[in-house]
Amino acid sequence: MSSTTSPGSLAASSDPYDRPIEPGDKRINRVHSIPFLLAHLLPLAAIFVKVTWTDVILCAGLYLVRMMLITGGYHRYFSHRSYRLSRVPQFILAFAGTTAVQKGPLWWAAHHRAHHRFSDTDRDVHSPQHGFFWSHVGWILSDRFKETNRDAIRDLTRFPELVWVDRYNWIGPWALAAGCFLIGGWGGLFIGFFLSTVLVWHGTFAINSMAHVFGKRRYATTDTSRNSFLLAMLTFGEGWHNNHHHYQASARQGFFWWEWDPTYYALRVLAVARVVKDLKAPSKKMRRAGRIKDGQFDVGMFRKHFNQALSAAAMSVGTLTSAPAQLIAGAGQAVQGARSAVADARTATSEALDARLEAARRSFEELTEATRRAADELGNLSRSYQRNLLLHDDA
């Protein structure tokens, strides 16, 4: 992943996310992917240099700090505004976050907000429904999502210092790499900087590719998000992904005491120090609302299975459409002596089958459209209920 972004990348245009992801969008930009691939190879160069415990500790420390900068900064602050900061800490958080080499905070927040807006649909930025590779890393290496949509982050672009950090997001990584080299030499660079960077990348990417596939669902959301203890351990609390999609504005993603969420613990410490303000957390009523075990309609999983069944049915209809012609063609070759009779029978049979197939196809399309509308309505009602619940809690 290249950390540099051209000055013109903050393009003010119509919503680029509001269209389906087509096969052509999934083409990888091979030239721009070279730095990303090199970053994976450079840690292997450590076999040619002396690696010390200082380098290993540097790697572990930078993984911890930079993962929290992504989880607590890029994600919970810039993407979801789950707490408040004054402008100086906000700038420091934005600049420090760039050292994780995941582009700038505005680019990151704009794309993450788009993910929530179209979660697990054909417009989702990185849904696993488009395949593991695409959801894990392919979407970053393609040209489709290279731009930053200003309209999605107007609350952030009003701060010129954040626009500057986003535009020059390469300064932080280069400065950190130089610092690692000064501390540990080549071992500090290859292990301390590059290895920890790759680990932070794939820890973050695992939430996109795995947290909608593996784990358990507590809440009925309009997507397929899940809670995973393992992912929460690796990402310091981000693995409680179903909790997060249930209440996106919460700075606390581990809703219960047994759900490991060190990012939230760190934010609590900063709140005590009065650096962080208005730290949002779910109320008891919110934690109890929308639970699948209480009978809440799980529209997200319904949509997933319904779309799978719809695709299988469409393939079956396509097979049925071509079958009569193939059968009749075979019969025509076998019964060459009765060509005119076979031709008449073929025409009559084909017309009758075509009429029945067309009627069945129309009924099927009407049924599926009505089912989709009903599922969407249930999802909208569920979201409205949760919004009213939040307004009631705030009051």
C-alpha positions as CSV (number, residue, x, y, z in Angstrom):
1,M,0.0,0.0,0.0
2,S,1.4,3.3,-1.0
3,S,1.2,5.9,1.8
4,T,1.4,8.9,-0.5
5,T,-1.7,10.6,-1.8
6,S,-1.7,13.2,-4.5
7,P,-2.9,16.7,-3.6
8,G,-5.8,16.3,-5.9
9,S,-7.1,13.1,-4.3
10,L,-9.6,14.9,-2.2
11,A,-12.0,15.2,-5.1
12,A,-15.3,16.9,-4.6
13,S,-17.7,14.9,-6.7
14,S,-20.9,12.8,-6.6
15,D,-20.8,9.9,-4.2
16,P,-18.3,7.4,-5.8
17,Y,-19.4,4.6,-3.5
18,D,-23.1,4.6,-4.6
19,R,-22.7,2.1,-7.4
20,P,-22.1,-1.6,-7.5
21,I,-18.6,-3.0,-7.5
22,E,-18.1,-4.4,-11.0
23,P,-15.5,-7.0,-12.1
24,G,-13.5,-4.3,-13.8
25,D,-13.3,-2.4,-10.5
26,K,-11.3,-5.3,-9.0
27,R,-8.3,-4.9,-11.2
28,I,-5.2,-4.4,-9.1
29,N,-2.9,-1.5,-10.0
30,R,0.3,-3.4,-10.2
31,V,2.6,-0.3,-10.3
32,H,1.1,1.2,-7.2
33,S,1.2,-2.2,-5.4
34,I,5.0,-2.5,-5.6
35,P,5.7,-0.6,-2.3
36,F,3.1,-2.7,-0.6
37,L,4.7,-5.9,-1.8
38,L,8.2,-4.7,-1.0
39,A,7.2,-3.9,2.6
40,H,6.3,-7.6,3.0
41,L,9.7,-8.7,1.7
42,L,11.9,-6.3,3.6
43,P,11.5,-8.0,7.0
44,L,13.1,-11.1,5.4
45,A,16.3,-9.1,4.8
46,A,16.8,-9.3,8.6
47,I,18.5,-12.7,8.1
48,F,21.5,-10.8,6.6
49,V,21.9,-8.4,9.6
50,K,22.2,-8.7,13.4
51,V,18.8,-8.6,15.1
52,T,18.8,-7.7,18.8
53,W,16.2,-7.7,21.5
54,T,15.9,-4.0,21.1
55,D,14.6,-4.6,17.5
56,V,12.1,-7.1,18.8
57,I,10.8,-4.9,21.6
58,L,10.6,-2.0,19.1
59,C,8.5,-4.2,16.8
60,A,6.1,-5.2,19.6
61,G,5.9,-1.7,20.9
62,L,5.1,-0.2,17.5
63,Y,2.5,-2.8,16.9
64,L,0.7,-2.0,20.1
65,V,0.9,1.8,19.7
66,R,0.0,1.9,16.1
67,M,-2.8,-0.6,16.3
68,M,-4.3,1.6,19.0
69,L,-3.8,4.7,16.8
70,I,-5.9,2.9,14.1
71,T,-8.5,1.5,16.5
72,G,-8.9,4.4,18.8
73,G,-8.0,7.2,16.3
74,Y,-8.8,6.4,12.7
75,H,-11.7,4.2,13.5
76,R,-13.4,5.2,16.7
77,Y,-12.6,8.9,16.5
78,F,-12.3,10.1,12.9
79,S,-14.7,7.6,11.4
80,H,-17.4,7.5,14.1
81,R,-16.7,10.5,16.3
82,S,-17.4,8.4,19.4
83,Y,-15.6,11.0,21.7
84,R,-14.5,14.6,21.5
85,L,-11.0,16.1,21.3
86,S,-9.7,19.7,21.1
87,R,-7.8,20.7,18.0
88,V,-4.3,20.1,19.2
89,P,-4.8,16.5,20.4
90,Q,-6.9,15.9,17.3
91,F,-4.0,17.0,15.1
92,I,-1.5,14.9,17.1
93,L,-3.8,11.8,16.8
94,A,-4.2,12.3,13.1
95,F,-0.4,12.7,12.4
96,A,0.5,9.9,14.7
97,G,-2.0,7.7,12.9
98,T,-0.3,8.1,9.6
99,T,2.7,6.2,11.0
100,A,0.7,3.0,10.6
101,V,1.0,3.6,6.8
102,Q,-2.8,3.3,6.1
103,K,-3.0,6.5,4.2
104,G,-4.5,9.6,5.8
105,P,-7.3,9.9,8.4
106,L,-9.7,11.5,5.9
107,W,-9.3,8.8,3.3
108,W,-9.6,6.1,6.0
109,A,-12.7,7.7,7.6
110,A,-14.5,8.3,4.2
111,H,-14.1,4.7,3.1
112,H,-15.1,3.3,6.5
113,R,-18.2,5.4,6.6
114,A,-19.1,4.1,3.1
115,H,-18.6,0.6,4.4
116,H,-21.2,1.2,7.1
117,R,-23.6,2.9,4.7
118,F,-23.6,0.0,2.2
119,S,-22.5,-2.8,4.5
120,D,-22.7,-6.3,2.9
121,T,-24.3,-5.0,-0.3
122,D,-23.0,-4.9,-3.8
123,R,-21.8,-1.4,-3.0
124,D,-19.8,-2.2,0.2
125,V,-16.2,-1.1,-0.1
126,H,-14.8,-4.4,1.3
127,S,-17.5,-6.9,1.9
128,P,-16.3,-10.6,2.1
129,Q,-19.2,-11.3,-0.4
130,H,-16.8,-10.0,-3.0
131,G,-14.2,-12.6,-2.0
132,F,-11.6,-12.9,0.7
133,F,-8.7,-11.3,-1.2
134,W,-10.8,-8.3,-2.2
135,S,-12.1,-7.7,1.3
136,H,-8.7,-8.2,2.9
137,V,-6.4,-6.2,0.6
138,G,-7.7,-6.1,-3.0
139,W,-9.9,-3.0,-2.6
140,I,-6.9,-1.0,-1.3
141,L,-4.7,-2.0,-4.3
142,S,-7.3,-1.2,-6.9
143,D,-8.0,2.2,-8.4
144,R,-11.7,2.2,-7.6
145,F,-11.2,3.5,-4.0
146,K,-8.1,5.7,-4.5
147,E,-10.0,9.0,-4.2
148,T,-11.3,10.5,-1.0
149,N,-15.0,11.6,-1.0
150,R,-15.2,15.1,0.6
151,D,-19.0,14.8,1.0
152,A,-18.6,11.9,3.4
153,I,-16.2,13.8,5.8
154,R,-17.4,17.4,5.8
155,D,-17.1,17.4,9.6
156,L,-13.3,16.7,9.2
157,T,-12.4,18.8,6.1
158,R,-13.3,22.0,7.9
159,F,-10.0,21.6,9.8
160,P,-7.2,22.7,7.4
161,E,-4.6,20.9,9.6
162,L,-6.4,17.6,9.0
163,V,-6.5,18.2,5.3
164,W,-2.7,18.9,5.4
165,V,-2.0,15.7,7.4
166,D,-4.1,13.6,5.0
167,R,-2.4,15.1,1.9
168,Y,1.1,14.7,3.3
169,N,0.5,11.3,5.0
170,W,3.9,10.0,4.0
171,I,5.8,12.3,6.4
172,G,4.9,10.3,9.5
173,P,6.0,6.8,8.2
174,W,9.3,8.1,6.7
175,A,10.1,9.9,10.0
176,L,9.3,6.8,12.0
177,A,11.3,4.6,9.7
178,A,14.3,6.9,10.1
179,G,13.9,6.9,13.9
180,C,13.9,3.0,13.9
181,F,17.1,3.0,11.9
182,L,18.7,5.4,14.3
183,I,17.7,3.3,17.2
184,G,18.5,-0.2,15.9
185,G,20.2,0.1,12.6
186,W,19.2,-2.2,9.9
187,G,17.6,-4.6,12.4
188,G,15.5,-1.7,13.8
189,L,14.4,-0.8,10.3
190,F,13.6,-4.3,9.0
191,I,12.1,-5.7,12.2
192,G,11.1,-2.7,14.2
193,F,9.5,-0.7,11.4
194,F,8.6,-3.0,8.5
195,L,7.6,-6.1,10.3
196,S,5.4,-4.3,12.8
197,T,3.9,-2.3,9.9
198,V,3.0,-5.5,8.0
199,L,1.5,-7.0,11.2
200,V,-0.6,-3.9,11.9
201,W,-1.8,-4.0,8.3
202,H,-3.1,-7.5,8.4
203,G,-4.5,-7.2,11.9
204,T,-6.6,-4.3,10.6
205,F,-7.4,-6.0,7.3
206,A,-8.6,-9.1,9.2
207,I,-11.5,-7.2,10.6
208,N,-12.7,-6.4,7.0
209,S,-12.2,-9.9,5.7
210,M,-13.0,-12.1,8.7
211,A,-15.3,-10.2,11.2
212,H,-18.2,-10.7,8.8
213,V,-17.5,-14.4,8.4
214,F,-16.2,-16.0,11.6
215,G,-17.6,-15.6,15.1
216,K,-21.1,-15.2,16.7
217,R,-23.9,-12.8,16.3
218,R,-25.6,-11.3,19.3
219,Y,-27.5,-8.5,17.6
220,A,-29.8,-8.5,14.5
221,T,-28.1,-6.0,12.3
222,T,-28.7,-5.4,8.6
223,D,-25.2,-6.9,7.8
224,T,-23.4,-10.1,8.6
225,S,-21.0,-8.7,11.3
226,R,-19.9,-11.1,14.1
227,N,-18.1,-11.0,17.4
228,S,-14.8,-12.8,17.6
229,F,-12.6,-13.0,20.8
230,L,-9.6,-14.0,18.7
231,L,-9.9,-10.9,16.5
232,A,-10.5,-8.7,19.5
233,M,-7.2,-10.0,21.1
234,L,-5.3,-9.3,17.9
235,T,-6.7,-5.8,17.4
236,F,-7.2,-4.6,21.0
237,G,-11.0,-4.7,20.9
238,E,-12.1,-4.4,17.3
239,G,-13.2,-8.0,17.1
240,W,-16.5,-7.2,18.8
241,H,-17.7,-6.3,15.4
242,N,-21.3,-7.2,15.7
243,N,-21.5,-5.0,18.8
244,H,-20.0,-2.2,16.8
245,H,-22.5,-2.5,13.9
246,H,-25.3,-2.6,16.5
247,Y,-24.2,0.7,18.0
248,Q,-21.6,2.4,15.8
249,A,-21.3,5.6,17.8
250,S,-19.9,3.8,20.9
251,A,-16.3,4.2,21.8
252,R,-16.7,1.0,23.8
253,Q,-16.9,-2.1,21.5
254,G,-16.6,-4.7,24.2
255,F,-20.1,-4.1,25.7
256,F,-19.6,-6.4,28.7
257,W,-16.8,-6.7,31.3
258,W,-15.6,-10.0,29.9
259,E,-15.2,-8.6,26.3
260,W,-11.5,-7.5,26.0
261,D,-11.3,-3.9,24.7
262,P,-8.0,-2.3,25.7
263,T,-8.5,0.5,23.2
264,Y,-11.5,1.6,25.3
265,Y,-9.5,1.2,28.5
266,A,-6.9,3.6,27.1
267,L,-9.6,6.1,26.2
268,R,-11.0,5.9,29.7
269,V,-7.5,6.8,31.1
270,L,-7.4,9.8,28.6
271,A,-10.8,10.8,29.7
272,V,-9.7,10.8,33.4
273,A,-6.8,13.0,32.3
274,R,-9.4,15.3,30.5
275,V,-7.8,14.8,27.1
276,V,-10.8,12.9,25.8
277,K,-14.3,14.2,26.4
278,D,-17.9,12.9,26.0
279,L,-16.8,9.3,25.7
280,K,-19.8,7.4,24.4
281,A,-20.8,3.9,25.7
282,P,-23.9,1.8,25.3
283,S,-26.6,2.1,27.9
284,K,-28.1,-1.1,29.5
285,K,-31.2,-0.6,27.3
286,M,-29.1,-0.4,24.2
287,R,-27.1,-3.6,25.1
288,R,-30.4,-5.4,25.5
289,A,-32.1,-4.1,22.4
290,G,-32.1,-6.1,19.1
291,R,-30.8,-9.3,20.5
292,I,-31.4,-12.4,18.3
293,K,-32.0,-14.6,21.2
294,D,-35.0,-12.4,22.1
295,G,-36.6,-13.1,18.7
296,Q,-35.4,-10.0,16.8
297,F,-35.6,-10.7,13.1
298,D,-32.0,-11.1,11.8
299,V,-32.4,-9.2,8.5
300,G,-28.6,-9.3,7.8
301,M,-28.3,-13.1,7.7
302,F,-31.7,-13.4,6.0
303,R,-30.4,-11.1,3.2
304,K,-27.2,-13.1,2.8
305,H,-29.0,-16.5,2.5
306,F,-31.8,-15.0,0.4
307,N,-29.3,-13.6,-2.1
308,Q,-27.5,-17.0,-2.2
309,A,-30.8,-18.8,-2.9
310,L,-31.7,-16.2,-5.5
311,S,-28.4,-16.7,-7.4
312,A,-28.9,-20.5,-7.3
313,A,-32.5,-20.1,-8.6
314,A,-31.4,-17.8,-11.4
315,M,-28.8,-20.3,-12.5
316,S,-31.5,-23.0,-12.5
317,V,-33.9,-20.9,-14.6
318,G,-31.1,-20.2,-17.1
319,T,-30.4,-24.0,-17.3
320,L,-34.1,-24.7,-17.9
321,T,-34.3,-22.1,-20.6
322,S,-31.5,-23.7,-22.7
323,A,-32.5,-27.3,-22.0
324,P,-35.5,-27.6,-24.4
325,A,-33.5,-26.4,-27.4
326,Q,-30.7,-28.8,-26.6
327,L,-33.1,-31.8,-26.2
328,I,-35.0,-30.9,-29.4
329,A,-31.8,-30.5,-31.3
330,G,-30.8,-34.0,-30.3
331,A,-34.1,-35.4,-31.2
332,G,-33.9,-33.7,-34.6
333,Q,-30.6,-35.4,-35.4
334,A,-31.8,-38.8,-34.2
335,V,-35.1,-38.7,-36.2
336,Q,-33.9,-37.4,-39.6
337,G,-36.7,-39.2,-41.5
338,A,-39.4,-37.1,-39.9
339,R,-38.0,-33.7,-40.2
340,S,-41.3,-31.8,-40.8
341,A,-43.1,-33.6,-37.9
342,V,-40.2,-32.9,-35.5
343,A,-40.0,-29.3,-36.6
344,D,-43.7,-28.8,-35.8
345,A,-43.4,-30.6,-32.5
346,R,-40.3,-28.5,-31.7
347,T,-42.1,-25.3,-32.4
348,A,-45.1,-26.1,-30.4
349,T,-43.1,-27.5,-27.5
350,S,-40.7,-24.5,-27.5
351,E,-43.4,-22.0,-27.6
352,A,-45.3,-23.7,-24.7
353,L,-42.2,-24.0,-22.6
354,D,-41.1,-20.4,-23.3
355,A,-44.5,-19.1,-22.2
356,R,-44.5,-21.2,-19.0
357,L,-40.9,-20.1,-18.3
358,E,-41.7,-16.5,-18.9
359,A,-44.7,-16.6,-16.6
360,A,-42.7,-18.4,-13.9
361,R,-39.8,-15.9,-14.3
362,R,-42.2,-12.9,-13.8
363,S,-43.8,-14.5,-10.7
364,F,-40.4,-15.3,-9.3
365,E,-39.1,-11.7,-9.9
366,E,-42.3,-10.2,-8.3
367,L,-41.9,-12.5,-5.3
368,T,-38.2,-11.8,-4.8
369,E,-38.7,-8.0,-5.1
370,A,-41.6,-8.1,-2.6
371,T,-39.4,-10.2,-0.2
372,R,-36.5,-7.7,-0.5
373,R,-38.8,-4.8,0.2
374,A,-40.2,-6.5,3.3
375,A,-36.7,-7.3,4.6
376,D,-35.6,-3.7,4.0
377,E,-38.6,-2.4,5.8
378,L,-37.9,-4.7,8.8
379,G,-34.3,-3.4,8.8
380,N,-35.5,0.2,8.6
381,L,-37.9,-0.3,11.4
382,S,-35.2,-1.9,13.5
383,R,-32.8,1.0,13.0
384,S,-35.6,3.5,13.7
385,Y,-36.3,1.7,17.0
386,Q,-32.7,1.9,18.0
387,R,-32.5,5.6,17.1
388,N,-35.6,6.3,19.2
389,L,-34.0,4.3,22.0
390,L,-30.9,6.5,21.8
391,L,-32.9,9.7,21.8
392,H,-34.8,8.5,24.9
393,D,-31.5,7.6,26.7
394,D,-30.0,11.0,25.8
395,A,-33.1,12.7,27.2
